[in-house]
Amino acid sequence: MTEADPREILSARISTVATAITELAYQAWSRSRPEDADNSRATFDRAYVGHYASIEGYADVLIDEYRLDERLDEAIKPPFRAHVDIDVPGLACAFRASRTLFALPAVPVGVWVFRTNPDSDELTLG
């Protein structure tokens, strides 16, 4: 009898947890929508951004994905760079204020982040 590869077991468990988190997000999102709204899984899939500690956590991920700190490092040389930083809470607040994103509490921890307009990949800041 051969033993299962521990990496495959771990990968399967992670996939199971991710699927469960997404299903819980779908249920919460569906409940939060107006009665006459399109609550289809396809609309959810377009709206759902992911599970994060907070919208600020999502803003941090975007900063990393777009390599914004690296770009600032290239564009602004010492000693000035030490005094220039991205206002992560302000960025998250701008997402909320512009109604580009919204979050629902993900019990017991974090938030599910959604695009307000599921048909737009654009992140606008008010």
BELNOR-V229216 format. One record per residue. OMEGA is omega in degrees with one decimal (* if undefined). D_LAST is the distance of its C-alpha to the last C-alpha in Angstrom with 1 decimal. Layout:
OMEGA/D_LAST
OMEGA/D_LAST
//
This chain:
-179.8/60.9
178.6/57.9
177.3/55.1
177.8/51.6
-179.3/49.3
178.8/47.3
178.1/44.3
177.7/44.5
179.3/44.9
179.6/41.8
179.0/39.8
178.9/40.9
178.4/40.0
178.1/36.5
178.8/36.1
179.4/37.4
179.8/35.0
178.6/32.0
179.6/33.1
179.0/33.6
179.8/30.1
178.8/28.6
176.7/30.8
177.7/29.9
178.9/26.2
179.8/27.0
179.7/29.0
179.5/26.3
179.8/23.6
179.7/26.2
-176.0/27.0
-173.4/23.4
175.2/23.0
-177.8/24.2
-176.3/27.8
-179.1/27.3
175.7/24.6
-179.6/25.6
-177.9/26.6
178.4/28.3
179.4/28.6
178.0/27.3
176.4/24.0
-177.6/23.8
177.4/24.6
-177.0/21.7
-172.0/19.2
178.2/20.8
178.5/19.4
179.0/22.0
-177.5/23.5
176.9/22.3
-178.4/23.2
173.2/19.6
175.2/16.0
176.8/16.6
176.6/19.6
177.8/17.6
176.4/15.4
178.8/18.8
178.3/20.1
179.2/17.4
177.6/18.1
-178.2/21.8
179.8/21.5
178.8/19.8
-175.2/22.3
177.3/19.8
177.3/22.2
179.4/25.0
175.6/23.1
177.9/22.6
179.9/26.3
-173.5/27.3
-174.1/25.2
-175.0/25.9
175.2/29.5
3.3/31.2
-174.9/31.3
-176.1/27.8
-179.7/26.3
-177.3/27.4
-179.9/25.0
179.3/21.8
178.2/20.1
179.1/16.9
-175.8/15.3
177.2/15.4
178.2/14.7
177.2/11.7
178.2/10.4
178.3/11.4
178.6/9.8
175.8/6.3
179.4/7.6
-176.1/8.9
-179.4/6.4
-178.0/4.3
175.9/8.1
-178.4/8.7
168.0/11.5
-177.3/13.9
172.1/17.2
179.8/20.6
176.7/23.3
-176.4/25.8
13.9/29.1
-175.3/30.7
173.2/28.1
179.2/24.5
168.3/21.9
-177.8/21.4
-177.7/18.0
168.6/17.0
176.9/14.6
176.6/13.5
-176.0/14.6
-178.0/17.8
-179.6/18.4
173.8/15.5
-175.8/15.7
174.0/12.5
-179.0/9.9
177.7/6.5
-175.7/3.8
*/0.0
//
